[in-house]
Structure formats: structure tokens, C-alpha cells
Amino acid sequence: MKKYYIHNGVGQVGPFDKSELVKEGVDKETPIWFESLKDWTTIGEVEELSDLFLNKPPEFKGSIKVAQTPLFKKEEKATSVINKDVPFFKTIFNKKNRIAIIAIGLIMVGVASLTTWFIHQNTIDKEKVREVQEQAAKIEEEAAQKAQEAAQKEHDLDSVKLKEQQKTPQELEEELLAKEQQNPKKYLSVYGNMKENKVQTRSADLFHHSEYRTDGYIINGFINNSASVANFKDVVITLTFYTQTQTILEQTNFTVLKYCPPHTRTPFDYKVFPVQGSANYRMEVKKASSD
């Protein structure tokens, strides 16, 4: 069966068979193409499709007289509008009038709802504009405040620098010393290694090796003082033992009764007896005295 392609004014559509062309609402001027054609033509030029337009009615010319029936008969005109024997509300609310009244009521409700919605939207838009304006004013105020604080901070910093430039080296050193002495933990750190403390119980001879027993553990540690001028002493160290899951088993404090000059490492030894189940430990400086 031959297939046809048509152009609907927007783009090419198809393929269609002959019966489907009628459903597409084509006329004699509709562009068409099929396999035996070299180029597009119109349906009116295709002889095999001429029968598509034979059964269409001719163009209407002239007029037809239509009999008009009066809405009310002469003898019923008075009683149709107002019937004295029928109650007023029964006349008003007959079936046709009820439909009209309901339709008018629905239209009025729709208009009222639409009006309310527009008023509500207008109110919301005004509130949004007000909120945006308030937020913008708040941001502008915060920015101005931050700029003022930054300017004040810069001014204070310049004042401090100016005062420092006016101080003698001795005054600057005393100021630095007081600052470092106020916070020993900032400048003191501790680290070290723990090993078994073996005590000899029998000396070696010709027939025997030396024998030892374990008497706790010894921490060989160092206290590092990174301060520039502050000298610390009597450093209190917190020793904490942990399980493999980092649960605290035991925590104790001990004091290293030594001087810790600035920019030095001070060695120390401390004997401990870890509780059973200890897997690792940690040391940290708790406090110290200043010299």
C-alpha cells in the first residue's frame, strides 16, 4: 500500500495511507510527497487522490428562514411572568431559575476568592519586600560595625606598637618574662621512654648467669622549655595509663624537682608500677613554678 507524507505548515508528518489522509483534515492545497515523486506537490495535483474531495458538500449560498416561536403565548403571557395563584418563591426558584442562581452564586464566590487571593499575595509581597529591606539594613549595619571595630583594632595595635617602640630593652624583657610566667604550660612540654627496671638478684659465676627480677618500670624523660626568658622549676607532670581501647585505667601526678632554664631540655627519671592491663601511657605538664 502506498504511503504519503504531508506538510502541515510546521513540519513534515507521516507516513499515512489514503484513508488516514482524510482524518488529517487535508485539502487540495496541502503539500504532499510519495515515493514516485521527485519533488513536493499539492494533493489537488495528484489524480489518484481526487476522490477524497468528491463527497464534500457544496459551499452554502443564500439563507434559510427559521420560524421563531414566541417566548410566551399571548394568552399565557401574564400568568407566565407572575402567577397570582403560585407563591412568589415557587415562581422565583423554579428549576431553570435555580440553576441560574447557583451559577451566579458560584461566579460571585470565585470572584471573591480570586480577589482575596490577590489581596493576600499583595500583602505577602509587601511583607517580603519589608523583610528584604530589613535584612539589607541589618547587614549594612553589621558591616559598618565590623569596619568600625577593625579600624579601632588597627588603631589600638598601632598604639601598642608605638608604645613598644618607646620602651627600653629592659622593659620589654620584663614584660615578656611576666607574660611567659603566667602560662607555663604554653612553653613546657614533656616526653620520654618507659622500660623495665631490672634488679640483679644473683651475680654471674663460673656455672651460672646473672639473674634479675623486674621491679616496676623506669621513665627516662625530658622537660623541654621553649620560653625566651622564663625559668621554671618543680614541674608537676600528669601520668595516665590507657587500655588498648584508650580507656583510662589510672592517672597520677608526680613532681620533677629540678630547674628548667629557657631553651633547654631537662632530663629526669621516674619509677612507676603500671596497673594490670595497661597498653600505653601519656605524660603532660600540669603546672610549674617560676623562678
C-alpha positions as CSV (number, residue, x, y, z in Angstrom):
1,M,0.0,0.0,0.0
2,K,1.4,3.4,-1.0
3,K,2.4,5.7,1.8
4,Y,2.1,9.5,1.7
5,Y,3.9,12.3,3.5
6,I,2.3,15.7,4.1
7,H,3.5,19.1,5.4
8,N,1.1,20.6,8.0
9,G,2.7,24.1,7.8
10,V,5.0,23.4,10.7
11,G,6.9,20.3,9.7
12,Q,6.8,17.1,7.7
13,V,4.5,14.4,9.1
14,G,3.7,10.8,8.0
15,P,3.7,8.3,6.5
16,F,-0.1,7.9,6.0
17,D,-2.2,5.7,3.8
18,K,-5.0,7.1,1.7
19,S,-7.7,6.5,4.4
20,E,-5.6,8.2,7.1
21,L,-5.2,11.4,4.9
22,V,-8.9,12.1,5.3
23,K,-8.5,12.0,9.2
24,E,-5.6,14.5,8.9
25,G,-8.1,17.2,7.5
26,V,-6.2,17.7,4.3
27,D,-7.4,19.9,1.4
28,K,-6.4,20.3,-2.3
29,E,-3.7,22.8,-1.3
30,T,-1.9,20.6,1.2
31,P,1.7,19.8,0.2
32,I,2.3,16.1,-0.4
33,W,5.0,13.7,-1.4
34,F,5.2,10.0,-2.1
35,E,7.9,7.6,-3.4
36,S,7.4,8.1,-7.2
37,L,7.6,11.9,-7.0
38,K,10.8,13.8,-7.4
39,D,9.6,16.9,-5.5
40,W,6.7,18.0,-3.4
41,T,3.3,18.9,-5.0
42,T,-0.2,19.6,-3.8
43,I,-2.9,16.9,-3.2
44,G,-5.1,18.6,-5.9
45,E,-2.4,17.7,-8.5
46,V,-2.5,14.0,-7.6
47,E,-5.1,12.3,-9.7
48,E,-5.3,9.1,-7.6
49,L,-6.4,11.3,-4.6
50,S,-9.0,13.3,-6.4
51,D,-11.8,11.2,-4.9
52,L,-11.0,12.4,-1.4
53,F,-12.9,15.6,-2.2
54,L,-15.9,14.3,-4.2
55,N,-18.3,13.7,-1.3
56,K,-17.8,17.1,0.4
57,P,-21.0,19.3,0.4
58,P,-21.0,22.4,-1.9
59,E,-20.4,25.9,-0.5
60,F,-23.6,27.3,1.2
61,K,-25.1,30.3,-0.5
62,G,-28.3,32.0,0.4
63,S,-30.3,32.0,3.6
64,I,-32.8,29.8,5.4
65,K,-35.9,31.2,7.1
66,V,-36.2,29.9,10.7
67,A,-39.6,30.1,12.3
68,Q,-39.4,31.9,15.7
69,T,-41.5,30.7,18.5
70,P,-42.6,33.5,20.9
71,L,-41.3,33.0,24.4
72,F,-44.8,33.5,25.8
73,K,-48.1,32.8,24.2
74,K,-50.4,35.9,24.2
75,E,-53.0,34.3,26.3
76,E,-50.4,32.9,28.8
77,K,-48.1,36.0,28.9
78,A,-49.4,37.5,32.1
79,T,-49.6,34.2,34.1
80,S,-46.1,33.1,32.9
81,V,-44.4,36.1,34.4
82,I,-46.4,36.5,37.6
83,N,-49.0,33.9,38.5
84,K,-51.1,35.1,41.4
85,D,-52.1,31.6,42.3
86,V,-48.4,30.4,42.6
87,P,-46.4,31.5,45.7
88,F,-43.6,34.1,44.9
89,F,-40.7,31.9,46.0
90,K,-42.0,29.0,44.0
91,T,-42.1,31.2,40.9
92,I,-38.6,32.6,41.5
93,F,-37.0,29.3,42.4
94,N,-38.3,27.0,39.7
95,K,-35.8,24.6,38.1
96,K,-34.4,26.9,35.5
97,N,-34.1,29.9,37.9
98,R,-32.4,27.7,40.5
99,I,-29.6,26.7,38.0
100,A,-29.1,30.3,37.0
101,I,-28.9,31.5,40.7
102,I,-26.5,28.7,41.6
103,A,-24.3,29.6,38.6
104,I,-24.3,33.3,39.6
105,G,-23.5,32.4,43.2
106,L,-20.6,30.2,42.1
107,I,-19.2,33.0,39.9
108,M,-19.5,35.5,42.8
109,V,-17.8,33.1,45.2
110,G,-15.0,32.6,42.6
111,V,-14.6,36.3,42.1
112,A,-14.5,36.9,45.8
113,S,-11.9,34.1,46.3
114,L,-9.8,35.5,43.5
115,T,-9.9,39.0,44.9
116,T,-9.0,37.7,48.4
117,W,-6.1,35.7,46.9
118,F,-4.8,38.8,45.0
119,I,-5.0,40.9,48.2
120,H,-3.2,38.2,50.2
121,Q,-0.5,37.9,47.5
122,N,-0.1,41.7,47.6
123,T,0.2,41.6,51.4
124,I,2.8,38.8,51.2
125,D,4.8,40.6,48.5
126,K,4.9,43.7,50.7
127,E,6.0,41.7,53.7
128,K,8.7,40.1,51.6
129,V,9.9,43.5,50.4
130,R,9.9,44.7,54.0
131,E,11.8,41.7,55.2
132,V,14.4,42.1,52.4
133,Q,14.8,45.8,53.3
134,E,15.2,45.0,57.0
135,Q,17.8,42.3,56.3
136,A,19.7,44.6,54.0
137,A,19.7,47.3,56.6
138,K,20.8,44.8,59.2
139,I,23.7,43.6,57.0
140,E,24.7,47.1,56.3
141,E,24.7,48.0,60.0
142,E,26.8,44.9,60.8
143,A,29.3,45.7,58.1
144,A,29.6,49.2,59.3
145,Q,30.1,48.0,62.9
146,K,32.7,45.4,61.8
147,A,34.5,48.1,59.8
148,Q,34.5,50.4,62.9
149,E,35.8,47.6,65.1
150,A,38.5,46.7,62.6
151,A,39.6,50.4,62.5
152,Q,39.6,50.6,66.3
153,K,41.6,47.4,66.5
154,E,44.1,48.7,64.0
155,H,44.3,51.9,65.9
156,D,44.9,50.1,69.2
157,L,47.6,47.9,67.5
158,D,49.3,51.0,66.2
159,S,49.2,52.5,69.7
160,V,50.7,49.3,71.2
161,K,53.4,49.2,68.6
162,L,54.2,52.9,69.2
163,K,54.4,52.3,73.0
164,E,56.6,49.2,72.4
165,Q,58.9,51.3,70.3
166,Q,59.2,53.8,73.1
167,K,60.1,51.1,75.7
168,T,63.7,50.2,76.7
169,P,65.1,46.7,76.1
170,Q,64.9,46.0,79.8
171,E,61.2,47.0,80.0
172,L,60.5,44.8,77.0
173,E,62.3,41.8,78.6
174,E,60.5,42.3,81.9
175,E,57.2,42.4,80.0
176,L,58.0,39.2,78.1
177,L,59.1,37.5,81.3
178,A,55.8,38.3,83.1
179,K,53.9,37.0,80.0
180,E,55.7,33.7,79.9
181,Q,55.5,33.1,83.7
182,Q,51.7,33.5,83.5
183,N,51.3,30.4,81.3
184,P,54.0,27.7,82.0
185,K,52.0,25.0,80.1
186,K,52.4,27.0,76.9
187,Y,56.2,26.8,77.0
188,L,56.8,23.5,78.8
189,S,56.4,20.0,77.2
190,V,57.4,16.5,78.4
191,Y,58.3,13.3,76.6
192,G,60.3,10.1,77.3
193,N,60.5,6.3,77.2
194,M,59.5,3.7,79.6
195,K,61.4,0.5,80.2
196,E,61.6,-2.4,82.8
197,N,63.5,-1.7,86.0
198,K,65.6,-4.9,86.3
199,V,67.3,-5.5,89.7
200,Q,70.1,-8.1,89.9
201,T,69.4,-10.9,92.3
202,R,72.4,-13.1,91.6
203,S,75.8,-12.4,90.2
204,A,77.3,-14.5,87.4
205,D,79.9,-17.1,88.3
206,L,81.6,-20.0,86.6
207,F,78.5,-22.1,86.5
208,H,75.6,-19.6,86.5
209,H,74.5,-16.5,84.6
210,S,73.4,-13.3,86.3
211,E,69.8,-13.3,87.5
212,Y,67.4,-10.3,87.5
213,R,63.9,-9.6,88.7
214,T,61.6,-6.8,87.4
215,D,60.9,-4.1,90.0
216,G,58.5,-1.8,88.2
217,Y,59.3,0.5,85.3
218,I,61.6,3.5,84.9
219,I,60.5,6.5,82.8
220,N,63.6,8.2,81.2
221,G,62.1,11.6,80.3
222,F,62.9,15.2,79.3
223,I,61.2,18.5,80.1
224,N,61.6,21.0,77.2
225,N,61.4,24.7,78.0
226,S,60.7,26.8,74.8
227,A,60.4,30.1,76.7
228,S,62.7,33.0,75.8
229,V,63.5,34.3,79.3
230,A,61.3,32.5,81.8
231,N,63.0,29.9,84.1
232,F,60.6,27.2,85.6
233,K,61.0,24.7,88.4
234,D,59.1,22.0,90.3
235,V,57.2,20.8,87.2
236,V,54.1,18.8,88.0
237,I,53.5,16.0,85.4
238,T,50.3,14.1,85.0
239,L,50.8,10.4,84.0
240,T,47.9,8.5,82.5
241,F,47.7,4.8,81.7
242,Y,45.3,3.5,79.0
243,T,43.9,0.2,77.8
244,Q,44.1,-0.9,74.1
245,T,40.7,0.8,73.6
246,Q,42.0,4.1,75.1
247,T,40.1,3.7,78.3
248,I,41.7,5.4,81.3
249,L,43.0,2.8,83.8
250,E,44.9,5.0,86.2
251,Q,46.0,8.7,86.5
252,T,48.6,10.0,88.8
253,N,50.8,13.2,89.3
254,F,54.4,13.4,90.1
255,T,56.8,16.4,90.5
256,V,60.2,16.8,88.9
257,L,62.2,18.9,91.5
258,K,64.6,20.5,89.0
259,Y,65.2,23.8,87.4
260,C,64.2,24.2,83.7
261,P,66.1,27.2,82.2
262,P,64.8,28.7,78.9
263,H,65.7,27.0,75.6
264,T,66.9,23.8,77.4
265,R,66.0,20.1,77.9
266,T,66.0,18.9,81.5
267,P,66.3,15.1,82.0
268,F,64.5,13.2,84.7
269,D,63.9,9.6,85.8
270,Y,60.7,8.3,87.5
271,K,59.8,4.8,88.8
272,V,56.3,3.6,88.2
273,F,54.2,0.5,88.6
274,P,51.6,0.3,85.8
275,V,48.3,-1.4,86.7
276,Q,47.5,-4.7,85.0
277,G,46.0,-4.2,81.5
278,S,48.0,-1.1,80.7
279,A,48.7,-0.9,77.0
280,N,50.1,2.6,76.6
281,Y,50.6,5.8,78.6
282,R,50.7,9.6,78.2
283,M,52.6,12.4,80.1
284,E,51.6,16.1,80.1
285,V,52.6,19.2,82.1
286,K,50.0,20.1,84.6
287,K,51.7,23.2,86.3
288,A,55.1,24.6,87.3
289,S,56.6,27.3,89.4
290,S,58.5,30.2,88.1
291,D,61.9,31.2,89.4
